[in-house]
Amino acid sequence: MTLLNAHKLLIATATLFSAAFALRELFALLGGDGKLLVLLASGAAACGLGAYLKDLWPRTSFSGEAQPPAPATGPTPAPAPAPDPDPDPD
């Protein structure tokens, strides 16, 4: 396992933990025992970590091989015409 893949695994775990903690705090708040600031902080942490993970995920795959570049789409443009060596046709 590469260092980048281990980092992805840890960030995914932290994201799930933050989301679960926010959900638990939401149910506690609905029951009258939760704290709104803790709910907002853990929800913001889950969203921030999720956005970071979404940006980080496509950099490499878990198989250890880099993603191949996307194939070009559409027709290849025609090459530019060669300049005329004699601009004055006398």
C-alpha positions in Angstrom: 0.0 0.0 0.0 1.4 3.4 -1.0 1.5 6.4 1.3 -1.1 8.1 -0.8 -3.5 5.2 -0.6 -3.0 5.0 3.2 -3.8 8.7 3.3 -7.0 8.2 1.3 -8.1 5.4 3.6 -7.5 7.6 6.7 -9.4 10.6 5.2 -12.3 8.3 4.2 -12.4 6.9 7.8 -12.3 10.4 9.3 -15.1 11.5 6.9 -17.3 8.7 7.9 -16.6 9.2 11.6 -17.4 12.9 11.4 -20.7 12.2 9.5 -21.7 9.6 12.0 -20.9 11.9 14.9 -22.9 14.7 13.3 -25.9 12.3 12.9 -25.6 11.1 16.5 -25.5 14.7 17.7 -28.5 15.5 15.6 -30.5 12.8 17.2 -29.3 13.9 20.7 -30.3 17.5 19.8 -33.8 16.4 18.8 -34.0 14.6 22.1 -33.1 17.8 24.0 -29.6 16.8 25.1 -27.4 17.7 22.1 -25.3 20.7 21.4 -25.9 22.7 18.2 -22.3 23.9 17.9 -20.9 20.3 18.0 -23.4 19.3 15.3 -22.4 22.1 13.1 -18.7 21.6 13.6 -18.8 17.9 12.9 -21.0 18.4 9.9 -18.6 21.0 8.5 -15.7 18.7 9.2 -17.5 15.9 7.3 -18.2 18.1 4.4 -14.7 19.5 4.2 -13.0 16.1 4.5 -15.4 14.7 1.8 -14.6 17.6 -0.6 -10.9 17.0 0.0 -11.3 13.2 -0.6 -13.3 13.8 -3.8 -10.4 16.0 -5.1 -7.7 13.5 -3.9 -9.4 10.3 -5.1 -8.7 10.4 -8.9 -4.9 11.1 -8.5 -4.0 7.4 -8.4 -5.9 4.1 -8.2 -5.6 1.6 -5.4 -4.0 -0.9 -7.8 -0.9 1.3 -7.8 -1.0 2.3 -11.4 -1.6 5.8 -12.5 -4.8 6.6 -14.4 -4.2 6.7 -18.2 -4.9 10.0 -19.9 -8.3 10.5 -21.4 -8.4 9.8 -25.2 -8.8 12.8 -27.4 -12.2 13.4 -28.8 -13.2 14.8 -32.2 -11.3 15.0 -35.5 -7.7 16.0 -35.6 -7.3 19.6 -36.9 -5.7 20.0 -40.3 -2.1 21.3 -40.3 -1.6 24.9 -41.2 -0.5 25.6 -44.9 3.1 26.2 -45.5 4.1 29.9 -46.1 4.7 30.9 -49.7 8.5 31.3 -50.2 8.0 33.9 -53.0 5.3 36.4 -51.9 5.6 38.5 -55.1 4.5 36.4 -58.1 6.3 38.3 -61.1 
